Amino acid sequence: MKRRKFIRNVSAGIAGSAVLAGCGESGADGSTPGVQTSPRIQWRLASSFSQSLDTIFGAADVLANRVAELTDDRFTIRVHSAGEIVPPLQVLDNVQTGTIQIGHSASYYYVGKNPAFAFDTCVPFGLSARQLNGWLYYGEGLTLLRELFSDFGIINLPGGNTGVQMGGWFRREINSLRDLRGVKMRIPGMGGDVMDRLGVSVQVIPSNEIYPALERGVIDASEWVGPYDDEKLGLNKVASHYYYPGWWEPGPGLSFYINRNAWDKLPSTYKAALSAAAAEANVGMMASYDAKNPPALKRLVAGGTQLHRFSTDIMEAAKRESFDLMNTRAAEDAGYRKIFESFSEFREGAYAWFGTAERAFSEFANANLNT
């Protein structure tokens, strides 16, 4: 995507809303020509997330509500929670086939189809939420990922971010790299591939199955998002050791998937409304988590949760294996390499900048919190 296109998209959405709002005004003959010519369109959206996870699931509601408002209720999207109409980890498949017109999911659930899908969500030691948005909207990210999704007949729009995640819940302490070996852990995406290299027995299960799997001992550990969502899932009730940071998810982005044929049939004003609504949902999710996670973490610790930082040997081994894996895949696949090179170049510049003013301020402010 060329620079400034994000702002143009949002501006186009706002302009489109003005045009559509004007459609309700009567003409000289008392008719409402705009309303009569604007089609009524109804879509179904399937989410990979349960409705109880109000922040991550809520992005789909934000999208649907805003699209309806911008189109005077002529373009409506009915939102379905995980498993209601399609399996939660098959959202992309069903958008591709046209069973549903739009989905909301995390692209790293689908790395089995193409490992490069990880870059649409996150890769270990990758980009933060702000950095990912920078690469997508103002770098080459969205353009390159659109090329990838085009092979699946899908248009993708950024649809939220959780920010850097926690490292997950463990039933016992993990003090070193050796302690990870043999642990049965729910962890998707490339983070799961790296954990597999570190000796972890990796499993991928949807959010609604994590609690019973931990409770019954089917798994020994699980990551999800962060304090607010993890508390909602009750993970603190079945595991007491809470690790950080989630090095595999420094800024995981969610996406809206739109069936290409359905997209092509939309009027331009409806496309603009959909793009603007997705941008609002994308920004709003991160803001919501930033407001909800601090009090949730405080409640968890007060309730007995034990916070642990991953040991240095785990962090170093994970970073080494992560980049070895990405470089290996880049050497094997030209399409992956094209995205990886763009991502890496942007990451280098972003880390240099964020490691200057941002890091200096954060380190000083956190060390002198109340003085």
ZAMARGU-4260 file (C-alpha; in steps of 0.2 Angstrom, whole numbers, plus 5000, padded with zeros to 4 digits):
<rodrens>
0) 5000/5000/5000 | 5007/5017/4995 | 5010/5030/5009 | 4995/5040/5015 | 4983/5027/5008
5) 4976/5023/5025 | 4971/5041/5028 | 4963/5042/5011 | 4953/5026/5014 | 4947/5033/5031
10) 4943/5049/5022 | 4934/5040/5008 | 4924/5031/5021 | 4919/5047/5030 | 4915/5055/5013
15) 4905/5040/5008 | 4895/5041/5024 | 4890/5059/5019 | 4885/5054/5002 | 4875/5039/5009
20) 4867/5050/5022 | 4862/5062/5009 | 4853/5049/5000 | 4839/5050/5012 | 4835/5068/5007
25) 4820/5071/4996 | 4822/5077/4979 | 4811/5091/4970 | 4798/5079/4967 | 4798/5072/4985
30) 4806/5056/4980 | 4822/5049/4988 | 4832/5044/4973 | 4848/5039/4982 | 4839/5027/4994
35) 4830/5019/4980 | 4845/5016/4970 | 4857/5010/4984 | 4855/4991/4986 | 4851/4982/5002
40) 4865/4970/5005 | 4865/4958/5020 | 4881/4948/5024 | 4886/4935/5037 | 4902/4937/5047
45) 4910/4922/5056 | 4922/4926/5070 | 4935/4914/5077 | 4932/4921/5094 | 4918/4918/5107
50) 4906/4932/5111 | 4912/4931/5129 | 4929/4938/5124 | 4920/4955/5122 | 4936/4965/5116
55) 4943/4953/5103 | 4926/4947/5097 | 4919/4965/5099 | 4929/4971/5084 | 4917/4962/5073
60) 4903/4971/5081 | 4911/4988/5079 | 4913/4984/5060 | 4895/4979/5058 | 4888/4993/5068
65) 4898/5007/5059 | 4895/5000/5042 | 4876/5000/5045 | 4877/5018/5051 | 4887/5024/5037
70) 4875/5016/5024 | 4859/5021/5033 | 4856/5002/5037 | 4856/4997/5019 | 4872/4987/5021
75) 4870/4975/5036 | 4882/4962/5043 | 4876/4949/5055 | 4890/4944/5067 | 4892/4925/5072
80) 4903/4920/5086 | 4915/4905/5085 | 4908/4889/5080 | 4890/4896/5078 | 4890/4894/5059
85) 4908/4888/5055 | 4922/4880/5065 | 4932/4894/5073 | 4948/4888/5065 | 4940/4887/5048
90) 4935/4905/5045 | 4947/4908/5031 | 4942/4892/5022 | 4923/4897/5022 | 4927/4915/5016
95) 4937/4907/5002 | 4923/4896/4997 | 4910/4910/4999 | 4900/4900/5012 | 4901/4917/5021
100) 4905/4934/5014 | 4917/4940/5028 | 4926/4933/5043 | 4937/4939/5058 | 4952/4929/5063
105) 4970/4928/5066 | 4980/4923/5050 | 4993/4913/5059 | 4979/4900/5062 | 4982/4896/5043
110) 5001/4894/5042 | 4998/4876/5036 | 4991/4884/5020 | 5005/4896/5018 | 5018/4900/5031
115) 5019/4918/5026 | 5001/4920/5033 | 5011/4923/5050 | 5016/4940/5044 | 4998/4946/5044
120) 4997/4942/5062 | 5014/4942/5070 | 5031/4932/5070 | 5042/4930/5086 | 5052/4945/5090
125) 5043/4954/5076 | 5034/4971/5076 | 5024/4979/5090 | 5006/4984/5087 | 5011/5002/5082
130) 5025/4995/5071 | 5014/4983/5062 | 5001/4996/5058 | 5016/5007/5051 | 5021/4992/5040
135) 5004/4988/5034 | 4997/5005/5031 | 5012/5015/5026 | 5025/5002/5021 | 5023/4988/5009
140) 5014/4976/5021 | 4996/4977/5015 | 5001/4977/4997 | 5012/4961/4999 | 4999/4953/5010
145) 4985/4957/4997 | 4995/4947/4984 | 4996/4932/4996 | 4977/4933/5000 | 4973/4935/4982
150) 4978/4916/4979 | 4963/4912/4991 | 4951/4924/4983 | 4951/4935/4998 | 4953/4954/5002
155) 4961/4957/5019 | 4958/4972/5030 | 4967/4975/5047 | 4955/4971/5061 | 4963/4974/5078
160) 4978/4971/5089 | 4980/4965/5106 | 4997/4972/5109 | 5012/4962/5116 | 5005/4947/5124
165) 5009/4938/5140 | 5019/4921/5139 | 5005/4910/5145 | 4999/4900/5160 | 5009/4885/5167
170) 5004/4872/5179 | 5022/4872/5186 | 5037/4883/5186 | 5048/4884/5171 | 5065/4891/5177
175) 5076/4886/5162 | 5075/4880/5144 | 5077/4862/5151 | 5061/4864/5160 | 5051/4867/5144
180) 5055/4850/5136 | 5040/4839/5136 | 5028/4852/5141 | 5011/4850/5132 | 5006/4868/5127
185) 4993/4876/5117 | 5001/4889/5106 | 4997/4892/5088 | 5007/4900/5073 | 5025/4902/5071
190) 5027/4903/5090 | 5021/4885/5091 | 5034/4880/5077 | 5048/4888/5088 | 5042/4880/5104
195) 5042/4863/5095 | 5060/4866/5091 | 5063/4870/5110 | 5056/4853/5114 | 5038/4858/5118
200) 5023/4847/5113 | 5013/4859/5104 | 4994/4859/5102 | 4982/4871/5093 | 4965/4872/5101
205) 4952/4886/5101 | 4949/4898/5116 | 4933/4889/5122 | 4943/4872/5124 | 4958/4879/5134
210) 4951/4879/5151 | 4944/4861/5151 | 4961/4855/5143 | 4971/4863/5157 | 4959/4858/5170
215) 4960/4839/5165 | 4979/4840/5162 | 4977/4837/5143 | 4989/4851/5142 | 5001/4858/5154
220) 5002/4876/5148 | 4993/4888/5137 | 4995/4906/5130 | 4980/4916/5125 | 4981/4935/5125
225) 4984/4945/5142 | 4976/4948/5159 | 4959/4954/5154 | 4955/4940/5142 | 4964/4927/5152
230) 4954/4931/5167 | 4938/4930/5157 | 4943/4912/5152 | 4947/4908/5170 | 4964/4902/5166
235) 4971/4908/5183 | 4959/4895/5191 | 4968/4880/5183 | 4986/4887/5182 | 4995/4899/5194
240) 5011/4903/5185 | 5009/4917/5173 | 5024/4920/5162 | 5030/4935/5152 | 5034/4942/5139
245) 5025/4933/5125 | 5040/4934/5113 | 5031/4925/5100 | 5017/4939/5099 | 5024/4956/5101
250) 5010/4964/5092 | 4998/4951/5085 | 4986/4959/5072 | 4968/4952/5068 | 4961/4953/5051
255) 4944/4954/5042 | 4943/4942/5027 | 4932/4947/5013 | 4927/4935/4999 | 4933/4943/4983
260) 4918/4940/4973 | 4907/4948/4986 | 4919/4963/4988 | 4918/4966/4969 | 4899/4967/4969
265) 4899/4980/4982 | 4895/4998/4977 | 4911/5010/4979 | 4902/5019/4994 | 4899/5002/5003
270) 4918/4997/5000 | 4923/5014/5008 | 4911/5012/5022 | 4918/4994/5025 | 4936/5000/5025
275) 4933/5015/5036 | 4924/5003/5049 | 4938/4991/5049 | 4951/5004/5052 | 4940/5010/5067
280) 4939/4992/5074 | 4958/4990/5071 | 4963/5005/5082 | 4949/5003/5095 | 4954/4985/5100
285) 4971/4991/5105 | 4964/5006/5115 | 4952/4994/5124 | 4965/4982/5129 | 4976/4996/5135
290) 4962/5001/5147 | 4957/4984/5153 | 4973/4975/5155 | 4980/4985/5170 | 4966/4982/5182
295) 4964/4964/5177 | 4983/4961/5180 | 4980/4969/5197 | 4966/4958/5201 | 4975/4942/5196
300) 4990/4946/5207 | 4979/4950/5221 | 4970/4933/5219 | 4986/4923/5220 | 4993/4923/5202
305) 5012/4921/5202 | 5021/4932/5189 | 5037/4925/5181 | 5049/4932/5168 | 5055/4920/5155
310) 5073/4915/5159 | 5087/4922/5148 | 5092/4905/5141 | 5074/4903/5135 | 5073/4920/5127
315) 5090/4918/5118 | 5086/4901/5112 | 5069/4906/5106 | 5076/4921/5096 | 5089/4910/5088
320) 5077/4897/5083 | 5064/4910/5077 | 5076/4918/5065 | 5084/4902/5059 | 5066/4896/5055
325) 5062/4912/5045 | 5078/4912/5036 | 5076/4894/5031 | 5058/4897/5024 | 5064/4912/5015
330) 5078/4902/5006 | 5065/4889/5001 | 5051/4900/4995 | 5052/4916/4984 | 5035/4922/4990
335) 5039/4920/5008 | 5056/4929/5005 | 5048/4944/4997 | 5037/4947/5012 | 5051/4943/5025
340) 5063/4955/5017 | 5051/4969/5017 | 5046/4965/5035 | 5064/4963/5041 | 5069/4980/5033
345) 5055/4989/5041 | 5058/4980/5058 | 5076/4986/5058 | 5071/5004/5056 | 5057/5003/5068
350) 5068/4995/5082 | 5081/5008/5079 | 5068/5022/5082 | 5058/5014/5096 | 5075/5009/5104
355) 5079/5027/5106 | 5067/5039/5113 | 5053/5027/5117 | 5065/5015/5126 | 5074/5029/5136
360) 5057/5036/5141 | 5050/5020/5146 | 5065/5014/5156 | 5066/5030/5166 | 5047/5032/5169
365) 5044/5014/5174 | 5059/5015/5186 | 5053/5031/5194 | 5034/5028/5193 | 5029/5038/5209
370) 5042/5051/5210
</rodrens>
